[in-house]
Amino acid sequence: MPVPPHKVLISTDAANEVDDQFAVVHALLSPVLDVRGILPAHFGRCGRDDGERPRDEVDSRHRRTR
């Protein structure tokens, strides 16, 4: 009997380093993971726009896997 995919949430600072971007795409394309959500984490100095850059990066990777 096949094992169902593992349900996961990903928390990432994808706008910081390329390894996070690779991990997000790998998880989205993996047959053994059921990605239920991606939470863009803050990285860098505190400021109003700091949360937007990681979110934009996550959205960009997600569009490319469709």
N, C-alpha and C positions, 0 to 999 in steps of 0.2 A: 504494500500500500504506500503511495507517495506521501511524503511529508509536506504539509501545507507551508507556504512561505511565512517567514517570520515577520510580524508587524513591527515596524520601527518608525521612530521619529528621529530626524537628523538635526542636530544643533551644530551650526558651522559659522565660522567667520570667513566665508568663501571669497570675500574681496581681498583677503590678506595674502594668502599663499596658494600656489597652483595645486598643491597636494589635496587641499579641501575640495577644489573644483573637480579634480579627478575622482575623489571619493564619492561626491554627490552623483556624478554621472554614472559611475560604476554601480552604485546602489539602485539608481533608477532603472538601469538596464538588467539588473540581476534577477534571475528567475527564482532565487531562494529568499528574496526580500520583498516585502509589501510595504513600500514607503507610504506612510500615512500622513506625513507632513514634514516640511523643512522649515526650521526656525533659524533665520539669519541672526547671527550674534554680532554684537558690537565689537569693533576692534579699533584701537587708536585713541586719539584724544577725545574728550567729551565735547560734544557740540550738537547743534540741532540736526545737521545733515549726516552725522556719523552712522545712523541706522539705515539710511537710504542706500548707501553704496553696497553693503553686503546683500541687501534685499534685491537690488538691481542685478547683482551677479548671480544670485540663486535663480531669479526669473529668467535670465539669459540662458543658463545651463538647462533649465527645464524646457524652454522653447526648443532648444536644439536636440532634445531627445525624443520629441514627438514625431 
